[in-house]
Amino acid sequence: MADSRENKTDDDDLSIPRAALNKMIKELVPNIRVANESRELILNCCTEFIHLVSSEANEICNKQQKKTISPDHVLLALDSLGFGSYKNDAQAVLVETKAVAAKKRRGSSRLENLGIPEEELLRQQQELFAKAREEQAQRDQLQWMQMQQALQQQQLQIAQQDGDNGQDDYS
């Protein structure tokens, strides 16, 4: 019984998350309902395709006596398996992925290149938070005072109306 649970876990670990698959399906065919059985079939096809391409890329990698599968190995695997028509799309995604990764690296190095110790940055952040809290407290105080003035004016108007109404009764 433990073996069947372990196999189930292994299969789940080697699958695309269902939420990601459902999102892709919804984006690709937004106006069409897809049955659960169809979603399961698509999931199995995607998983099998990934296994097939990665196994072929691994063989190519081993033949070249490399230890890491590179994008070139994956592209060669696509050709080798007869999926050459996917090659251009895969290369476009590779370029986009590299650009995003480079942008992230540049973003993180900017902070490091500032030359300001983390403690100093934290102190500056705390000062900014304190200033923001103080400004908010001042705005809240001003708003409260305005509300009090408006309430006093309203009470004064009511008192004047009551006084005016009282004079009319006596005249």
C-alpha positions in Angstrom: 0.0 0.0 0.0 2.9 2.4 0.8 4.3 1.7 -2.6 1.2 2.8 -4.4 1.1 6.1 -2.4 4.8 6.7 -3.2 4.1 6.1 -6.9 1.2 8.5 -6.8 3.4 11.2 -5.1 6.1 10.6 -7.7 3.6 11.0 -10.5 2.2 14.2 -8.9 5.7 15.6 -8.5 6.4 15.0 -12.2 3.3 16.8 -13.4 2.3 20.4 -14.3 0.3 22.1 -11.5 -3.4 21.9 -12.4 -3.9 25.6 -11.6 -1.2 26.6 -14.2 -2.7 24.3 -16.8 -6.2 25.6 -16.1 -4.9 29.2 -16.5 -3.2 28.3 -19.8 -6.4 26.7 -21.1 -8.5 29.7 -20.1 -6.1 32.1 -21.8 -5.9 30.0 -25.0 -9.6 29.3 -25.3 -11.5 31.8 -23.1 -15.0 31.2 -24.6 -15.0 27.4 -24.6 -15.7 25.1 -21.7 -13.3 22.2 -21.3 -14.4 19.0 -19.7 -12.4 17.7 -16.7 -11.5 14.5 -18.6 -10.2 16.7 -21.4 -8.1 18.7 -19.0 -6.7 15.5 -17.5 -5.8 14.3 -21.1 -4.1 17.6 -21.9 -2.2 17.4 -18.6 -1.0 13.9 -19.4 0.0 14.9 -23.0 1.9 17.9 -21.7 3.7 15.8 -19.1 4.5 13.1 -21.6 5.8 15.7 -24.1 8.1 17.2 -21.4 9.4 13.8 -20.4 10.0 12.9 -24.1 11.9 16.2 -24.9 13.9 16.1 -21.6 14.9 12.5 -22.1 16.1 13.2 -25.6 17.9 16.3 -24.5 19.6 14.3 -21.8 20.7 11.7 -24.3 22.2 14.5 -26.5 23.9 16.0 -23.5 25.4 12.6 -22.5 26.6 12.0 -26.1 28.4 15.4 -25.9 29.9 14.3 -22.6 28.3 17.3 -20.8 26.9 17.2 -17.3 24.2 19.9 -17.7 21.4 20.0 -20.2 21.7 23.4 -22.0 19.0 25.1 -24.1 20.9 24.0 -27.2 20.4 20.3 -26.1 16.6 21.0 -25.8 16.5 22.6 -29.3 18.4 19.7 -30.8 16.0 17.3 -29.0 13.0 19.1 -30.6 14.6 18.6 -34.1 15.6 15.0 -33.4 12.0 14.2 -32.3 10.4 15.8 -35.3 9.2 18.9 -33.4 11.3 21.3 -35.4 8.3 23.5 -36.0 8.4 24.4 -32.2 12.1 25.5 -32.4 11.4 29.1 -33.3 8.9 29.5 -30.5 11.3 27.9 -28.1 14.1 30.2 -29.1 11.9 33.2 -28.7 10.9 32.1 -25.2 14.6 31.5 -24.4 15.5 35.1 -25.5 12.7 36.5 -23.4 13.6 34.4 -20.4 17.3 35.6 -20.6 16.1 39.2 -20.8 13.9 38.9 -17.7 16.7 37.2 -15.8 19.2 39.9 -16.8 16.8 42.6 -15.7 16.4 40.9 -12.3 20.2 40.7 -11.9 20.6 44.3 -12.8 17.9 45.3 -10.4 19.5 43.4 -7.5 23.0 44.7 -8.3 21.8 48.3 -8.3 21.1 48.0 -4.6 24.5 46.4 -4.0 26.2 49.0 -6.1 24.8 51.8 -4.0 27.6 51.2 -1.5 25.2 52.0 1.4 25.3 49.4 4.2 22.1 47.5 4.9 21.8 49.0 8.4 21.9 52.5 7.0 19.2 51.7 4.5 17.1 50.2 7.2 17.6 53.3 9.4 16.6 55.5 6.4 13.5 53.4 5.8 12.5 53.7 9.5 12.9 57.5 9.3 10.7 57.6 6.2 8.1 55.4 8.0 8.2 57.7 11.1 7.8 60.8 8.9 4.9 59.2 7.0 3.2 58.3 10.3 3.7 61.9 11.6 2.2 63.4 8.4 -0.8 61.0 8.6 -1.3 61.9 12.3 -1.3 65.6 11.3 -3.8 65.0 8.5 -6.0 63.0 10.9 -5.8 65.8 13.5 -6.7 68.5 10.9 -9.6 66.4 9.7 -10.9 65.9 13.3 -10.7 69.6 13.9 -12.6 70.4 10.7 -15.3 67.9 11.7 -15.5 69.5 15.2 -15.9 72.9 13.6 -18.5 71.7 11.2 -20.4 70.1 14.1 -20.2 73.3 16.1 -21.5 75.3 13.2 -24.3 72.8 12.7 -25.3 73.0 16.4 -25.1 76.8 16.2 -27.5 76.8 13.2 -29.9 74.5 15.0 -29.8 76.7 18.1 -30.4 79.8 15.9 -33.3 78.0 14.2 -34.8 77.0 17.5 -34.4 80.6 18.7 -36.0 81.9 15.6 -38.9 79.4 16.0 -39.4 80.4 19.6 -39.6 84.1 18.7 -42.3 83.4 16.1 -44.4 81.6 18.8 -44.3 84.6 21.2 -45.0 87.3 18.7 
